[in-house]
């Protein structure tokens, strides 16, 4: 298995992106908006092409790192899932937690965003299992 493989990385990032679309667009749109303190006008003021484009680029970067670790260690499928979810729980969620503490963000926002990272990384891990 190559340290970098374009299709699994793009597919893993796409899975994370789709989870985000469902998470913030269907499941938690209004609770997230309230917890983030954003009005409808605030949400309409952003450049969505830039926001979505950079979001996908960041997700590609996360996918590249995870794929590289998987390629280097060649773990069993259940370990791939443990690595993906473990990365969310052990790295991503604590990082946003630290930021949210200093930014005085609401705990509800933390829970919504943390859930997104766990499910998104699980989706990415599942895609990687399929590509191996």
MARNU-500870 format. One record per residue (C-alpha): z, x, y; residue in one letter. Coordinates in steps of 0.5 Angstrom, whole numbers, m for minus. Example, Ala and Ser with C-alpha at 12.3 -4.5 7.8 and 13.67 -1.06 7.14 Angstrom:
<recs>
<rec><up>16</up><east>25</east><north>m9</north><r>A</r></rec>
<rec><up>14</up><east>27</east><north>m2</north><r>S</r></rec>
</recs>
This chain:
<recs>
<rec><up>0</up><east>0</east><north>0</north><r>X</r></rec>
<rec><up>m2</up><east>3</east><north>7</north><r>X</r></rec>
<rec><up>3</up><east>4</east><north>12</north><r>X</r></rec>
<rec><up>m1</up><east>0</east><north>17</north><r>X</r></rec>
<rec><up>m5</up><east>m6</east><north>14</north><r>X</r></rec>
<rec><up>m8</up><east>m10</east><north>20</north><r>X</r></rec>
<rec><up>m9</up><east>m17</east><north>16</north><r>X</r></rec>
<rec><up>m2</up><east>m18</east><north>14</north><r>X</r></rec>
<rec><up>1</up><east>m15</east><north>20</north><r>X</r></rec>
<rec><up>m3</up><east>m21</east><north>24</north><r>X</r></rec>
<rec><up>m2</up><east>m26</east><north>19</north><r>X</r></rec>
<rec><up>6</up><east>m24</east><north>19</north><r>X</r></rec>
<rec><up>5</up><east>m25</east><north>27</north><r>X</r></rec>
<rec><up>2</up><east>m31</east><north>27</north><r>X</r></rec>
<rec><up>7</up><east>m34</east><north>22</north><r>X</r></rec>
<rec><up>12</up><east>m32</east><north>27</north><r>X</r></rec>
<rec><up>8</up><east>m35</east><north>33</north><r>X</r></rec>
<rec><up>7</up><east>m42</east><north>29</north><r>X</r></rec>
<rec><up>15</up><east>m42</east><north>28</north><r>X</r></rec>
<rec><up>16</up><east>m41</east><north>35</north><r>X</r></rec>
<rec><up>11</up><east>m47</east><north>37</north><r>X</r></rec>
<rec><up>14</up><east>m52</east><north>32</north><r>X</r></rec>
<rec><up>21</up><east>m49</east><north>34</north><r>X</r></rec>
<rec><up>20</up><east>m50</east><north>42</north><r>X</r></rec>
<rec><up>15</up><east>m55</east><north>42</north><r>X</r></rec>
<rec><up>17</up><east>m60</east><north>37</north><r>X</r></rec>
<rec><up>24</up><east>m59</east><north>34</north><r>X</r></rec>
<rec><up>28</up><east>m56</east><north>40</north><r>X</r></rec>
<rec><up>24</up><east>m57</east><north>46</north><r>X</r></rec>
<rec><up>28</up><east>m61</east><north>50</north><r>X</r></rec>
<rec><up>35</up><east>m58</east><north>48</north><r>X</r></rec>
<rec><up>32</up><east>m51</east><north>49</north><r>X</r></rec>
<rec><up>30</up><east>m53</east><north>56</north><r>X</r></rec>
<rec><up>37</up><east>m56</east><north>58</north><r>X</r></rec>
<rec><up>40</up><east>m50</east><north>55</north><r>X</r></rec>
<rec><up>36</up><east>m45</east><north>59</north><r>X</r></rec>
<rec><up>37</up><east>m49</east><north>65</north><r>X</r></rec>
<rec><up>29</up><east>m50</east><north>66</north><r>X</r></rec>
<rec><up>26</up><east>m56</east><north>70</north><r>X</r></rec>
<rec><up>19</up><east>m59</east><north>68</north><r>X</r></rec>
<rec><up>17</up><east>m56</east><north>74</north><r>X</r></rec>
<rec><up>19</up><east>m49</east><north>72</north><r>X</r></rec>
<rec><up>16</up><east>m50</east><north>65</north><r>X</r></rec>
<rec><up>9</up><east>m51</east><north>69</north><r>X</r></rec>
<rec><up>10</up><east>m46</east><north>74</north><r>X</r></rec>
<rec><up>9</up><east>m40</east><north>69</north><r>X</r></rec>
<rec><up>2</up><east>m37</east><north>67</north><r>X</r></rec>
<rec><up>2</up><east>m40</east><north>59</north><r>X</r></rec>
<rec><up>m4</up><east>m35</east><north>57</north><r>X</r></rec>
<rec><up>0</up><east>m29</east><north>59</north><r>X</r></rec>
<rec><up>7</up><east>m32</east><north>56</north><r>X</r></rec>
<rec><up>3</up><east>m34</east><north>50</north><r>X</r></rec>
<rec><up>m1</up><east>m27</east><north>50</north><r>X</r></rec>
<rec><up>5</up><east>m23</east><north>51</north><r>X</r></rec>
<rec><up>9</up><east>m27</east><north>46</north><r>X</r></rec>
<rec><up>4</up><east>m25</east><north>40</north><r>X</r></rec>
<rec><up>3</up><east>m18</east><north>42</north><r>X</r></rec>
<rec><up>11</up><east>m17</east><north>41</north><r>X</r></rec>
<rec><up>11</up><east>m21</east><north>35</north><r>X</r></rec>
<rec><up>5</up><east>m16</east><north>32</north><r>X</r></rec>
<rec><up>10</up><east>m10</east><north>34</north><r>X</r></rec>
<rec><up>15</up><east>m13</east><north>30</north><r>X</r></rec>
<rec><up>11</up><east>m14</east><north>24</north><r>X</r></rec>
<rec><up>8</up><east>m7</east><north>25</north><r>X</r></rec>
<rec><up>15</up><east>m4</east><north>24</north><r>X</r></rec>
<rec><up>17</up><east>m9</east><north>19</north><r>X</r></rec>
<rec><up>10</up><east>m8</east><north>15</north><r>X</r></rec>
<rec><up>11</up><east>0</east><north>16</north><r>X</r></rec>
<rec><up>18</up><east>m1</east><north>13</north><r>X</r></rec>
<rec><up>16</up><east>m5</east><north>7</north><r>X</r></rec>
<rec><up>10</up><east>0</east><north>6</north><r>X</r></rec>
<rec><up>15</up><east>6</east><north>6</north><r>X</r></rec>
<rec><up>20</up><east>3</east><north>1</north><r>X</r></rec>
<rec><up>16</up><east>m2</east><north>m4</north><r>X</r></rec>
<rec><up>21</up><east>m6</east><north>m5</north><r>X</r></rec>
<rec><up>22</up><east>m12</east><north>m9</north><r>X</r></rec>
<rec><up>20</up><east>m19</east><north>m6</north><r>X</r></rec>
<rec><up>27</up><east>m22</east><north>m5</north><r>X</r></rec>
<rec><up>28</up><east>m15</east><north>m2</north><r>X</r></rec>
<rec><up>22</up><east>m16</east><north>3</north><r>X</r></rec>
<rec><up>26</up><east>m23</east><north>5</north><r>X</r></rec>
<rec><up>32</up><east>m20</east><north>5</north><r>X</r></rec>
<rec><up>29</up><east>m14</east><north>10</north><r>X</r></rec>
<rec><up>26</up><east>m19</east><north>14</north><r>X</r></rec>
<rec><up>32</up><east>m24</east><north>15</north><r>X</r></rec>
<rec><up>36</up><east>m18</east><north>16</north><r>X</r></rec>
<rec><up>32</up><east>m15</east><north>21</north><r>X</r></rec>
<rec><up>33</up><east>m22</east><north>25</north><r>X</r></rec>
<rec><up>41</up><east>m22</east><north>24</north><r>X</r></rec>
<rec><up>42</up><east>m15</east><north>24</north><r>X</r></rec>
<rec><up>38</up><east>m13</east><north>30</north><r>X</r></rec>
<rec><up>34</up><east>m18</east><north>34</north><r>X</r></rec>
<rec><up>40</up><east>m23</east><north>34</north><r>X</r></rec>
<rec><up>45</up><east>m18</east><north>37</north><r>X</r></rec>
<rec><up>41</up><east>m16</east><north>42</north><r>X</r></rec>
<rec><up>39</up><east>m23</east><north>45</north><r>X</r></rec>
<rec><up>47</up><east>m24</east><north>44</north><r>X</r></rec>
<rec><up>49</up><east>m18</east><north>48</north><r>X</r></rec>
<rec><up>43</up><east>m20</east><north>54</north><r>X</r></rec>
<rec><up>46</up><east>m27</east><north>54</north><r>X</r></rec>
<rec><up>53</up><east>m25</east><north>55</north><r>X</r></rec>
<rec><up>51</up><east>m21</east><north>61</north><r>X</r></rec>
<rec><up>46</up><east>m26</east><north>64</north><r>X</r></rec>
<rec><up>52</up><east>m32</east><north>62</north><r>X</r></rec>
<rec><up>47</up><east>m36</east><north>58</north><r>X</r></rec>
<rec><up>49</up><east>m42</east><north>55</north><r>X</r></rec>
<rec><up>52</up><east>m41</east><north>47</north><r>X</r></rec>
<rec><up>47</up><east>m47</east><north>46</north><r>X</r></rec>
<rec><up>41</up><east>m43</east><north>48</north><r>X</r></rec>
<rec><up>43</up><east>m37</east><north>44</north><r>X</r></rec>
<rec><up>44</up><east>m42</east><north>38</north><r>X</r></rec>
<rec><up>37</up><east>m44</east><north>39</north><r>X</r></rec>
<rec><up>34</up><east>m38</east><north>40</north><r>X</r></rec>
<rec><up>38</up><east>m34</east><north>34</north><r>X</r></rec>
<rec><up>35</up><east>m40</east><north>29</north><r>X</r></rec>
<rec><up>28</up><east>m39</east><north>32</north><r>X</r></rec>
<rec><up>29</up><east>m31</east><north>30</north><r>X</r></rec>
<rec><up>32</up><east>m32</east><north>23</north><r>X</r></rec>
<rec><up>26</up><east>m38</east><north>21</north><r>X</r></rec>
<rec><up>21</up><east>m34</east><north>24</north><r>X</r></rec>
<rec><up>23</up><east>m27</east><north>21</north><r>X</r></rec>
<rec><up>23</up><east>m31</east><north>14</north><r>X</r></rec>
<rec><up>16</up><east>m34</east><north>15</north><r>X</r></rec>
<rec><up>14</up><east>m27</east><north>17</north><r>X</r></rec>
<rec><up>17</up><east>m24</east><north>11</north><r>X</r></rec>
<rec><up>14</up><east>m30</east><north>6</north><r>X</r></rec>
<rec><up>7</up><east>m28</east><north>9</north><r>X</r></rec>
<rec><up>8</up><east>m20</east><north>7</north><r>X</r></rec>
<rec><up>11</up><east>m22</east><north>0</north><r>X</r></rec>
<rec><up>4</up><east>m26</east><north>m1</north><r>X</r></rec>
<rec><up>0</up><east>m20</east><north>2</north><r>X</r></rec>
<rec><up>3</up><east>m15</east><north>m3</north><r>X</r></rec>
</recs>
